[in-house]
């Protein structure tokens, strides 16, 4: 298990665990990050991570990506 921020670009991963406080956890779930779901890193730009989750592209900060374990 590793944070999403360390995943390779183009690699599809399964979300194992969501970290952070309850507010951050709820925000990630609202964006589509759920345990058991798949996430694919599209690119990393200036500290931001662009991912494909549930058929949508989402940009999250590197700090948020560290809270998503794959």
N, CA, C and O atoms as CSV, one atom per row, in Angstrom:
chain,resi,resn,atom,element,x,y,z
A,1,UNK,N,N,0.853,-1.180,0.000
A,1,UNK,CA,C,0.000,0.000,0.000
A,1,UNK,C,C,0.893,1.235,0.000
A,1,UNK,O,O,1.893,1.292,0.715
A,2,UNK,N,N,0.514,2.234,-0.821
A,2,UNK,CA,C,1.278,3.477,-0.916
A,2,UNK,C,C,0.323,4.634,-1.180
A,2,UNK,O,O,-0.803,4.415,-1.625
A,3,UNK,N,N,0.761,5.869,-0.910
A,3,UNK,CA,C,-0.106,7.010,-1.220
A,3,UNK,C,C,-0.248,7.207,-2.730
A,3,UNK,O,O,0.659,6.882,-3.497
A,4,UNK,N,N,-1.374,7.732,-3.136
A,4,UNK,CA,C,-1.634,7.980,-4.557
A,4,UNK,C,C,-0.587,8.910,-5.167
A,4,UNK,O,O,-0.298,8.819,-6.360
A,5,UNK,N,N,-0.020,9.799,-4.359
A,5,UNK,CA,C,0.980,10.740,-4.866
A,5,UNK,C,C,2.226,10.029,-5.392
A,5,UNK,O,O,2.987,10.625,-6.154
A,6,UNK,N,N,2.456,8.765,-5.004
A,6,UNK,CA,C,3.621,8.005,-5.471
A,6,UNK,C,C,3.301,7.060,-6.624
A,6,UNK,O,O,4.199,6.396,-7.142
A,7,UNK,N,N,2.039,6.990,-7.032
A,7,UNK,CA,C,1.643,6.089,-8.118
A,7,UNK,C,C,2.183,6.612,-9.452
A,7,UNK,O,O,2.341,7.817,-9.649
A,8,UNK,N,N,2.457,5.682,-10.351
A,8,UNK,CA,C,2.981,6.045,-11.665
A,8,UNK,C,C,1.876,6.581,-12.572
A,8,UNK,O,O,0.723,6.159,-12.481
A,9,UNK,N,N,2.244,7.514,-13.447
A,9,UNK,CA,C,1.306,8.065,-14.423
A,9,UNK,C,C,0.871,6.956,-15.369
A,9,UNK,O,O,1.707,6.203,-15.869
A,10,UNK,N,N,-0.429,6.847,-15.620
A,10,UNK,CA,C,-0.979,5.853,-16.520
A,10,UNK,C,C,-1.323,4.531,-15.849
A,10,UNK,O,O,-1.927,3.655,-16.467
A,11,UNK,N,N,-0.943,4.387,-14.593
A,11,UNK,CA,C,-1.189,3.139,-13.871
A,11,UNK,C,C,-2.547,3.200,-13.167
A,11,UNK,O,O,-2.858,4.179,-12.489
A,12,UNK,N,N,-3.349,2.147,-13.336
A,12,UNK,CA,C,-4.648,2.084,-12.669
A,12,UNK,C,C,-4.484,1.372,-11.327
A,12,UNK,O,O,-3.898,0.291,-11.259
A,13,UNK,N,N,-5.003,1.980,-10.266
A,13,UNK,CA,C,-4.865,1.445,-8.918
A,13,UNK,C,C,-6.221,1.320,-8.250
A,13,UNK,O,O,-7.175,2.002,-8.623
A,14,UNK,N,N,-6.299,0.442,-7.259
A,14,UNK,CA,C,-7.504,0.278,-6.460
A,14,UNK,C,C,-7.313,1.007,-5.140
A,14,UNK,O,O,-6.281,0.855,-4.487
A,15,UNK,N,N,-8.296,1.793,-4.747
A,15,UNK,CA,C,-8.213,2.551,-3.501
A,15,UNK,C,C,-8.387,1.587,-2.326
A,15,UNK,O,O,-9.382,0.867,-2.245
A,16,UNK,N,N,-7.415,1.581,-1.422
A,16,UNK,CA,C,-7.426,0.694,-0.272
A,16,UNK,C,C,-7.952,1.383,0.985
A,16,UNK,O,O,-8.638,0.767,1.800
A,17,UNK,N,N,-7.619,2.682,1.135
A,17,UNK,CA,C,-7.947,3.380,2.379
A,17,UNK,C,C,-7.918,4.886,2.146
A,17,UNK,O,O,-7.104,5.384,1.368
A,18,UNK,N,N,-8.809,5.609,2.824
A,18,UNK,CA,C,-8.814,7.062,2.784
A,18,UNK,C,C,-8.404,7.583,4.151
A,18,UNK,O,O,-8.930,7.136,5.170
A,19,UNK,N,N,-7.477,8.516,4.179
A,19,UNK,CA,C,-7.008,9.074,5.442
A,19,UNK,C,C,-7.546,10.472,5.662
A,19,UNK,O,O,-8.454,10.919,4.960
A,20,UNK,N,N,-6.979,11.160,6.642
A,20,UNK,CA,C,-7.377,12.527,6.937
A,20,UNK,C,C,-8.507,12.594,7.937
A,20,UNK,O,O,-9.055,11.577,8.360
A,21,UNK,N,N,-8.842,13.821,8.307
A,21,UNK,CA,C,-9.934,14.004,9.276
A,21,UNK,C,C,-11.285,13.733,8.605
A,21,UNK,O,O,-11.350,13.644,7.379
A,22,UNK,N,N,-12.353,13.601,9.381
A,22,UNK,CA,C,-13.668,13.264,8.794
A,22,UNK,C,C,-14.125,14.219,7.697
A,22,UNK,O,O,-14.778,13.796,6.743
A,23,UNK,N,N,-13.791,15.506,7.822
A,23,UNK,CA,C,-14.194,16.480,6.809
A,23,UNK,C,C,-13.484,16.218,5.479
A,23,UNK,O,O,-14.113,16.249,4.421
A,24,UNK,N,N,-12.187,15.961,5.531
A,24,UNK,CA,C,-11.407,15.649,4.325
A,24,UNK,C,C,-11.893,14.341,3.724
A,24,UNK,O,O,-12.035,14.226,2.507
A,25,UNK,N,N,-12.148,13.358,4.572
A,25,UNK,CA,C,-12.627,12.056,4.129
A,25,UNK,C,C,-13.945,12.200,3.367
A,25,UNK,O,O,-14.123,11.591,2.312
A,26,UNK,N,N,-14.859,12.998,3.897
A,26,UNK,CA,C,-16.157,13.219,3.253
A,26,UNK,C,C,-15.976,13.925,1.905
A,26,UNK,O,O,-16.642,13.583,0.928
A,27,UNK,N,N,-15.073,14.908,1.855
A,27,UNK,CA,C,-14.808,15.637,0.616
A,27,UNK,C,C,-14.284,14.681,-0.461
A,27,UNK,O,O,-14.714,14.746,-1.613
A,28,UNK,N,N,-13.362,13.801,-0.087
A,28,UNK,CA,C,-12.819,12.836,-1.050
A,28,UNK,C,C,-13.909,11.892,-1.552
A,28,UNK,O,O,-13.956,11.575,-2.741
A,29,UNK,N,N,-14.784,11.441,-0.656
A,29,UNK,CA,C,-15.883,10.559,-1.058
A,29,UNK,C,C,-16.833,11.276,-2.012
A,29,UNK,O,O,-17.337,10.669,-2.956
A,30,UNK,N,N,-17.080,12.565,-1.772
A,30,UNK,CA,C,-17.955,13.343,-2.653
A,30,UNK,C,C,-17.347,13.493,-4.051
A,30,UNK,O,O,-18.075,13.617,-5.036
A,31,UNK,N,N,-16.017,13.482,-4.134
A,31,UNK,CA,C,-15.342,13.573,-5.430
A,31,UNK,C,C,-15.321,12.230,-6.161
A,31,UNK,O,O,-14.973,12.170,-7.340
A,32,UNK,N,N,-15.692,11.155,-5.465
A,32,UNK,CA,C,-15.739,9.844,-6.098
A,32,UNK,C,C,-14.680,8.872,-5.620
A,32,UNK,O,O,-14.609,7.748,-6.116
A,33,UNK,N,N,-13.856,9.281,-4.667
A,33,UNK,CA,C,-12.819,8.395,-4.139
A,33,UNK,C,C,-13.425,7.523,-3.045
A,33,UNK,O,O,-13.635,7.988,-1.925
A,34,UNK,N,N,-13.705,6.275,-3.361
A,34,UNK,CA,C,-14.278,5.340,-2.394
A,34,UNK,C,C,-13.405,4.090,-2.321
A,34,UNK,O,O,-12.800,3.685,-3.314
A,35,UNK,N,N,-13.346,3.488,-1.145
A,35,UNK,CA,C,-12.556,2.273,-0.950
A,35,UNK,C,C,-13.079,1.186,-1.876
A,35,UNK,O,O,-14.281,0.925,-1.928
A,36,UNK,N,N,-12.165,0.556,-2.606
A,36,UNK,CA,C,-12.536,-0.477,-3.564
A,36,UNK,C,C,-12.674,0.050,-4.985
A,36,UNK,O,O,-12.686,-0.732,-5.935
A,37,UNK,N,N,-12.777,1.366,-5.141
A,37,UNK,CA,C,-12.887,1.962,-6.469
A,37,UNK,C,C,-11.528,2.054,-7.141
A,37,UNK,O,O,-10.492,1.911,-6.491
A,38,UNK,N,N,-11.540,2.291,-8.438
A,38,UNK,CA,C,-10.276,2.414,-9.162
A,38,UNK,C,C,-9.973,3.874,-9.456
A,38,UNK,O,O,-10.874,4.696,-9.625
A,39,UNK,N,N,-8.693,4.172,-9.512
A,39,UNK,CA,C,-8.226,5.521,-9.803
A,39,UNK,C,C,-6.978,5.410,-10.671
A,39,UNK,O,O,-6.116,4.562,-10.441
A,40,UNK,N,N,-6.900,6.287,-11.675
A,40,UNK,CA,C,-5.765,6.270,-12.596
A,40,UNK,C,C,-5.144,7.659,-12.642
A,40,UNK,O,O,-5.844,8.647,-12.869
A,41,UNK,N,N,-3.846,7.738,-12.431
A,41,UNK,CA,C,-3.137,9.018,-12.475
A,41,UNK,C,C,-2.933,9.398,-13.932
A,41,UNK,O,O,-2.342,8.644,-14.704
A,42,UNK,N,N,-3.430,10.579,-14.304
A,42,UNK,CA,C,-3.286,11.077,-15.676
A,42,UNK,C,C,-1.993,11.881,-15.805
A,42,UNK,O,O,-1.211,11.665,-16.731
A,43,UNK,N,N,-1.772,12.811,-14.871
A,43,UNK,CA,C,-0.537,13.592,-14.887
A,43,UNK,C,C,-0.334,14.288,-13.554
A,43,UNK,O,O,-1.242,14.375,-12.727
A,44,UNK,N,N,0.880,14.781,-13.371
A,44,UNK,CA,C,1.198,15.583,-12.190
A,44,UNK,C,C,1.781,16.900,-12.689
A,44,UNK,O,O,2.739,16.912,-13.462
A,45,UNK,N,N,1.203,17.996,-12.246
A,45,UNK,CA,C,1.626,19.318,-12.693
A,45,UNK,C,C,1.765,20.266,-11.508
A,45,UNK,O,O,0.780,20.550,-10.827
A,46,UNK,N,N,2.949,20.748,-11.259
A,46,UNK,CA,C,3.169,21.758,-10.227
A,46,UNK,C,C,2.597,21.406,-8.866
A,46,UNK,O,O,2.025,22.266,-8.196
A,47,UNK,N,N,2.739,20.164,-8.449
A,47,UNK,CA,C,2.234,19.779,-7.142
A,47,UNK,C,C,0.799,19.284,-7.152
A,47,UNK,O,O,0.329,18.740,-6.153
A,48,UNK,N,N,0.096,19.461,-8.260
A,48,UNK,CA,C,-1.266,18.950,-8.381
A,48,UNK,C,C,-1.258,17.619,-9.111
A,48,UNK,O,O,-0.406,17.371,-9.965
A,49,UNK,N,N,-2.212,16.766,-8.768
A,49,UNK,CA,C,-2.321,15.453,-9.401
A,49,UNK,C,C,-3.661,15.394,-10.122
A,49,UNK,O,O,-4.706,15.639,-9.519
A,50,UNK,N,N,-3.631,15.071,-11.402
A,50,UNK,CA,C,-4.858,14.917,-12.180
A,50,UNK,C,C,-5.122,13.427,-12.316
A,50,UNK,O,O,-4.282,12.675,-12.809
A,51,UNK,N,N,-6.308,13.010,-11.869
A,51,UNK,CA,C,-6.648,11.588,-11.858
A,51,UNK,C,C,-7.968,11.343,-12.571
A,51,UNK,O,O,-8.794,12.244,-12.711
A,52,UNK,N,N,-8.147,10.118,-13.013
A,52,UNK,CA,C,-9.408,9.662,-13.586
A,52,UNK,C,C,-10.079,8.800,-12.531
A,52,UNK,O,O,-9.551,7.753,-12.158
A,53,UNK,N,N,-11.234,9.231,-12.047
A,53,UNK,CA,C,-11.959,8.462,-11.048
A,53,UNK,C,C,-13.434,8.480,-11.429
A,53,UNK,O,O,-14.009,9.546,-11.651
A,54,UNK,N,N,-14.042,7.311,-11.504
A,54,UNK,CA,C,-15.454,7.176,-11.872
A,54,UNK,C,C,-15.789,7.929,-13.160
A,54,UNK,O,O,-16.733,8.718,-13.202
A,55,UNK,N,N,-15.014,7.678,-14.195
A,55,UNK,CA,C,-15.263,8.251,-15.523
A,55,UNK,C,C,-15.131,9.771,-15.576
A,55,UNK,O,O,-15.612,10.389,-16.526
A,56,UNK,N,N,-14.494,10.385,-14.587
A,56,UNK,CA,C,-14.318,11.837,-14.575
A,56,UNK,C,C,-12.876,12.180,-14.238
A,56,UNK,O,O,-12.207,11.442,-13.515
A,57,UNK,N,N,-12.401,13.297,-14.761
A,57,UNK,CA,C,-11.065,13.776,-14.428
A,57,UNK,C,C,-11.182,14.761,-13.280
A,57,UNK,O,O,-12.001,15.680,-13.308
A,58,UNK,N,N,-10.354,14.553,-12.277
A,58,UNK,CA,C,-10.374,15.399,-11.085
A,58,UNK,C,C,-8.950,15.826,-10.784
A,58,UNK,O,O,-8.026,15.015,-10.847
A,59,UNK,N,N,-8.770,17.114,-10.453
A,59,UNK,CA,C,-7.461,17.615,-10.031
A,59,UNK,C,C,-7.478,17.774,-8.517
A,59,UNK,O,O,-8.363,18.423,-7.960
A,60,UNK,N,N,-6.495,17.178,-7.860
A,60,UNK,CA,C,-6.373,17.296,-6.408
A,60,UNK,C,C,-4.948,17.711,-6.074
A,60,UNK,O,O,-4.027,17.497,-6.862
A,61,UNK,N,N,-4.778,18.304,-4.906
A,61,UNK,CA,C,-3.441,18.710,-4.481
A,61,UNK,C,C,-2.628,17.480,-4.100
A,61,UNK,O,O,-3.180,16.412,-3.835
A,62,UNK,N,N,-1.318,17.646,-4.078
A,62,UNK,CA,C,-0.445,16.543,-3.679
A,62,UNK,C,C,-0.730,16.139,-2.229
A,62,UNK,O,O,-0.628,14.965,-1.875
A,63,UNK,N,N,-1.086,17.116,-1.397
A,63,UNK,CA,C,-1.434,16.840,0.005
A,63,UNK,C,C,-2.641,15.910,0.090
A,63,UNK,O,O,-2.642,14.970,0.885
A,64,UNK,N,N,-3.667,16.162,-0.720
A,64,UNK,CA,C,-4.849,15.295,-0.744
A,64,UNK,C,C,-4.481,13.913,-1.290
A,64,UNK,O,O,-4.962,12.895,-0.792
A,65,UNK,N,N,-3.629,13.883,-2.310
A,65,UNK,CA,C,-3.228,12.609,-2.904
A,65,UNK,C,C,-2.485,11.742,-1.900
A,65,UNK,O,O,-2.526,10.516,-1.992
A,66,UNK,N,N,-1.805,12.366,-0.941
A,66,UNK,CA,C,-1.098,11.607,0.092
A,66,UNK,C,C,-2.068,10.926,1.063
A,66,UNK,O,O,-1.682,9.988,1.761
A,67,UNK,N,N,-3.307,11.384,1.114
A,67,UNK,CA,C,-4.304,10.817,2.027
A,67,UNK,C,C,-5.063,9.636,1.406
A,67,UNK,O,O,-5.837,8.961,2.085
A,68,UNK,N,N,-4.833,9.399,0.112
A,68,UNK,CA,C,-5.499,8.298,-0.589
A,68,UNK,C,C,-4.489,7.164,-0.752
A,68,UNK,O,O,-3.498,7.308,-1.468
A,69,UNK,N,N,-4.740,6.054,-0.096
A,69,UNK,CA,C,-3.822,4.917,-0.150
A,69,UNK,C,C,-4.298,3.906,-1.190
A,69,UNK,O,O,-5.459,3.497,-1.197
A,70,UNK,N,N,-3.367,3.511,-2.076
A,70,UNK,CA,C,-3.684,2.555,-3.138
A,70,UNK,C,C,-2.799,1.327,-3.018
A,70,UNK,O,O,-2.913,0.403,-3.823
